[in-house]
Amino acid sequence: MRSLIETLYFYAQEHRVMDRLQTREYRQVSSGLEADWEDFRTTLTADQERRLEAFLVRQFKAGCLEDRASFLAGVSVGLELARI
């Protein structure tokens, strides 16, 4: 069962997530975000840039784990409901 859930997770990440993000709300939130980050980063010292990068990597990893946990929880709820 675990391999099925893992397969579904990777499929969803590769083929379905971007479809779900094609909304006006997401475009509004993400519009100009990369340019704003670049502008912000130009104001940092080398040490601040290194510290920020390390923090962002940790934050990204935590976010990936949280997304994965949410997906796996949702699939497990769906599987439980299918048994009822």
C-alpha positions in Angstrom: 0.0 0.0 0.0 2.9 2.4 0.8 4.3 2.1 -2.7 0.9 2.9 -4.2 0.7 6.1 -2.1 4.3 7.0 -3.0 3.5 6.5 -6.7 0.4 8.7 -6.4 2.3 11.4 -4.6 5.0 11.6 -7.3 2.4 11.5 -10.1 0.5 14.3 -8.4 3.7 16.4 -8.0 4.7 15.9 -11.6 1.4 16.1 -13.4 -1.3 17.6 -11.3 0.1 20.3 -9.0 0.7 22.9 -11.7 -2.9 22.4 -13.0 -4.2 23.3 -9.5 -2.1 26.4 -9.4 -3.5 27.9 -12.6 -5.8 30.3 -10.7 -6.1 34.0 -10.6 -5.4 34.0 -6.9 -2.1 32.1 -7.4 -1.0 34.4 -10.2 -1.8 37.5 -8.1 0.3 36.2 -5.2 3.2 35.0 -7.3 3.3 37.8 -9.8 6.6 39.7 -9.6 7.8 37.5 -6.7 11.1 36.4 -8.4 12.0 40.0 -9.3 11.2 41.2 -5.8 13.5 38.5 -4.4 16.3 39.6 -6.7 15.9 43.2 -5.7 15.9 42.3 -2.0 19.0 40.1 -2.4 21.0 42.8 -4.0 20.8 44.7 -0.7 22.4 41.9 1.3 26.0 41.4 2.3 27.7 38.2 1.4 27.3 36.8 4.9 23.6 37.8 5.0 23.1 36.1 1.6 24.7 32.9 2.8 22.6 32.9 6.0 19.4 33.7 4.0 20.1 30.9 1.5 20.7 28.3 4.3 17.4 29.4 6.0 15.5 29.2 2.7 16.8 25.7 2.0 15.6 24.6 5.4 12.3 26.3 4.9 11.9 24.7 1.5 12.7 21.2 2.9 10.2 21.7 5.7 7.6 22.9 3.3 8.1 19.8 1.1 7.7 17.5 4.1 4.6 19.4 5.1 3.1 19.1 1.6 3.9 15.4 1.4 2.4 14.8 4.8 -0.8 16.6 3.8 -1.0 14.6 0.6 -0.4 11.3 2.3 -3.0 12.2 5.0 -5.5 13.0 2.3 -4.9 9.8 0.4 -5.2 7.7 3.6 -8.5 9.4 4.5 -9.7 8.7 1.0 -8.7 5.1 1.3 -10.4 4.8 4.6 -13.6 6.3 3.3 -13.5 3.9 0.3 -13.6 1.0 2.8 -16.8 2.2 4.4 
